[in-house]
Amino acid sequence: MENIQVPTSLPEVEQLIHELYKPNPADRITHIQDVLQRLQRSPQGWQLAQGLLARPGDNIKFFGALTIIVKLNTERLPDDDARSVLQTLITWLINSLQDGSGPVVVRKLCSALVTYFIHYSHTWVKCVRHIIHCLDLNASVPVDDVRDVAPIEHLVQALEPRKFLAASWFAAALAEETEKVDTKSTKHIGLHEHVLGNADDVASLMASALKPVGGATSIQSQKEAIHCLQAWFVYAQRTLKQPLIQNLQALVQPTIRCLLVDNLYEITVELLTDTLGNWQQFFTRDHYDSLYALFESPWAQQRYHDLVGGDFEFDSVQFGLFMLAFGDAQVVEMMDATDARAQSFLAGLAGLLTAQGHPAADDKIFVPALEFWAAFVENLVDTLFSKSTENLPWGKPPLSQVMQVVSYSWQKIQYPPLSVYNSWDSTEKAGFGDARKDVADFLQSVYTISGMPLISLFVDLVLQALAKSAWTELEAACFCLGALSDCASEGTSYDDALTKVFGSALFDLLRQGQDVVPMRARQTCLYLIERYSDYFVRHADFLPAALNLLFSAVGHRHLALPSSKSINTLCSSCRSLLTSEVGAFLEQYDSLRSNPEFDSLAEERVVGAIASIIQTIPDGASKSNAIRRLLILVGVDVDNSLRLKSSEAGALINPDDPMVSRAFDVSQRPTAPVLADDTSLQLAIRALRCLASIAKGLQAPVDLDAGDDDIQTARNTDLEQVHVDIMGILMRLKDLFSGNSEVVDVICAVLRAGLSETEPGPFVFPPLMVTGLITSSWNNRVATVVNTASAFVSSLNAGRYKQHIAPTLGQLLPWVFNLLHQLPEPESDPELSQYGIEFAQRVLARHPEILMSQASDMLEFVFLFAIKLLNGSEPLPKAAATEFWTTFITAKSDDQNTQATLNIAMSHLGPQLCQCLVQNIGGRASRSELDKLSDPLKKLVVQHVHAQKWLEAALNDPAFPSDKVSTGEKALFLKKVMSLRGARATNQVVRDFWLACRGSNFTYAS
């Protein structure tokens, strides 16, 4: 990078500033900024600023003003020198107004003056009045002269437009910058008192501009006054000082009148909307009355008409948001049925949901309006909480308005014609989808008040749409009815209403295909079946029709996902009712496998559904036979995968080959010949995913009690053969494809599925089998396998497997430790390091005698490995190491030899562990790690007599990472930790010490 010399003359500085604004490489710009900042902070910075402000060019002057700000923020001046700077600053401001400097310079000088005020407010108490006085005289005059000036109103009215803008910019910056200064700090009490002392003058400045006067210059002044007012509203809300609030409240009425001026509308409506939304208490009753009158005026009625008619330009939508903010501020009045004016306005808010166009794609007010109504209903729920909802006056406002909104919302979320929908971009489509979800949430809120009538409403709408073949209406009504399924899930009180839908001609119509019912309506109707699966448990007579419909749809690529999800949910919920039909399900699945449109995810759900039915078959032989039939079907893909894998290198398969259809879903299916290797891999993944889904489906819905620890399971030769067959599939596919991460993940998912089971099953493998698979060779994602090994070890604590713990861990521990030993550095594979140490920690917690019986060199490696992780920077391995050491410190064993080994290990490792903990607590750790690091520290001081000696040595070690704490502070920290004896308060002591070691400026912003 080019070396930039520090300028030694003003022209050289100017040249460097010009370079800053030219297109240059980022590193050069950064270097220029560094050089200029050094100049600004130098003792010559004041002279530099003065010289730059006297030169032509806005960029040069701007940098001069910026230099003043830097100097004011970094140097403390005596009061007399400060007053001199103030006079000079005001002179520069006046000169900039006369010499044609741009607004960027004037604004920066105003910012510099505000910076001066923040640091020296006691020398410039009446800053606003003084600025206006100086602008009026066109000269910088002593601060004390303001005592004898004419009334401020006269001075403001006499200001030229450009001078008025400067005064407004200064007043706005005064509020914006001082609002950032902590109002609760005693250090800044004087500053904020001085700010408040200028409130009258600021109010006079703004009031003068808000008077209706014609002309472009007047409009500009009014805009700046409103911007200034916005800044002071924010400041007033932060300070909540009544005199200031009253000054600002007096400006609300003239501000409201500005809405009627086209050129002021946008900035004014934004101000009022924000304030109504954030600070309703600011407005008085008179203000609200004026706003009601405004909304009833012809001006507002025309804007409302334009918005509802489809005008979604920015200013039109802003009017709608203004209405919603007002409604939110008046929510109590809106809930009062006797307040006619409020109810009339509430009807207008409901009408916003009737605006022309589709939500998000066209209609930009629908979603904000629905958010208002959702909040309104929540308030109604709170109000009606203690009342019965059975006899509510739904025919009267505000409840009638709520039901009107329900009607409007249902109509608004109907899909447009396909040609219109396809013309939308992805953002518009996503926005429309989100709007539908918002309606679903809204309906669930309304349900808490209405209950059954809302269900009945949408049942009737479904039936009406069916009767007239109104498919978009049917889709929307089914969507809304489905959204209420969680609300209606308890009890049978809604079954009669639902029977009207599921006992109608709906299923027959849906089976007739897309020529009768459009695709989207069919999708939503299938989703409706899944949402009300509990209904079919109670009404098995409707179950065959529902399942026949779903299976007829699952082979269609556009219906596969909703129908397969419904099949899975329905079969899982109704499994005990369907065991006699398992043969028919297997035949359906066998038939579907030859369908080239049968989606892989849909297949996973279908086989999982069939497995859940098989799980409930009471007869062991019938269950085994059904499982075998299901596995044979999945095994076809395995055999094809293995056969393709044995093809010659580079062998290709035609895209119309049935195996390609099985390997690739329609959306990813190749159109040109594809490598046999790629097809083989995809077939393997599909088969494995089906196995994982079958394993999940075969899990008992509720875990059974394993019973006595000594329970023994009778030998089942059929089950043993199933274990051998499945494990054979896993081993073969692992050997061929474990270089693929997805294959490894799914194999581990298959193993995990059986770990939580307490009864024998096809995927509850013997521990020796699982151990053999885990400790075999893997080409990728071995960390995932180690994590699975941890879950496997935890599962062995079940009674009938306890005899396998020692031999299993005897194989797994060396395997895990060897994997860690192969790492170049502990953090070179953070995931493997984390899972490896977590594995060791779990064994240590439950079986310390097995861990400590490992080879001494391997134990030494693991302990040092955990020390390195604790001293590292990777958060997850570090957290795992912290947990390991917490467990190690507290480890106990009934075996005397094991306990003696633990004690010896602790005496050797204790100093290193303390050194590591102190290094972290002394500043190396991140703040988020401190609570976790406190755990082993607390255990140490309670468990080990040498803890104080070890910690003291670590604190006084030359390698301690911070020089910001004294020896006395370290000793005090240790004393506090030891006296707390592991209490929770230790965490705060650790945080305080860490913060002191980092430095006092390393604190979160309050």
Buried (B, 14 or more C-beta within 10 A) or exposed (E): EEEBEEBEEBEEBBEBBEBBEEEEEEEBBEBBEEBBEEBBBEEEBBEBBBBBBEBEBBBBBBBBBBBBBBBBEEEEBEEEEBBEBBBBBBBBBBBBBEEEBEEEBBBBBBBBBBBBBBBBBEBBBBBBBBBBBBBBEEEBBEBEEBEEBEEBEEBBEEBEBBBBBBBBBBBBBBBBBBBEBEBEEEEBEEBBEBBBBBBBBBBBBBBBBBEEEEEEBBBBBBBBBBBBBBBBBBBBBBBEBEEBBEBBBEBBEBBBBBBBBEEBBBBBBBBBBBBBBEBBEBBEEEBBEBBBEBBBEEEBEEBBEBBBEEBBEEBBBBBBBBBBBBBBBBBEBBBBBEBEBBBEBBBBBBBBBBBEBBBBBBBBBBBBBBBBBBBBBEBBBEEBEEEEBEEBEEEEBBBBBBBBBBBBBBBBBBBBEEEEBEEBEEEBBEBBEEBBEBBBEBBBBBBBBBBBBBBBBBBBBBBEBBEEEBBBBBBBBBBBBBBBBEBBEEEEEBBEBBBBBBEBEBBEBBBEEEEBBBBBBBBBBBBBBBBBBBBBBEBEEBBEBBBBBBBBBBBBBBBBBBBBBBBBBBBBBBBEBBBEBBEBBBEBBBEBBEBBBBBBBBBBBBBBBBBBBBBBBEEEEBBBBBBBBBBEBBBBBBEBBBEBBEBEEEBBBEBEBEBBBBBBBEEEBBEEEBBBBBBBBBBBBBBBBBBBBBBBBBBEEEEEEBEEEEEEEEEEEBBEEBBEBBBEBBBBBBEBBBEBEBBBBBBBBBBBBBBBBBEBBBBBBBBEBBBBBBBEEBBBBBBBBBBBBBBBBBBBEBBBBEEBBEEBBEBBBBBBBEBBBEBEEBBEBBBBBBBBBBBBBBBBBBBBBBBBBBEEEBBEBBBEBBBBBBBBEBBBBBBBBBBBBBBBBBBEBEEEEBBEBBEEBBEEBBBBBBBBBBBBBBBBBEEEBBBBBBBBBBBBBBBBEBBBEBBBBBBEBEEBBBEBBEEEBBEBBBEBBBEBEBEEEBBBBBBEBBBBBBEEEEEEEE
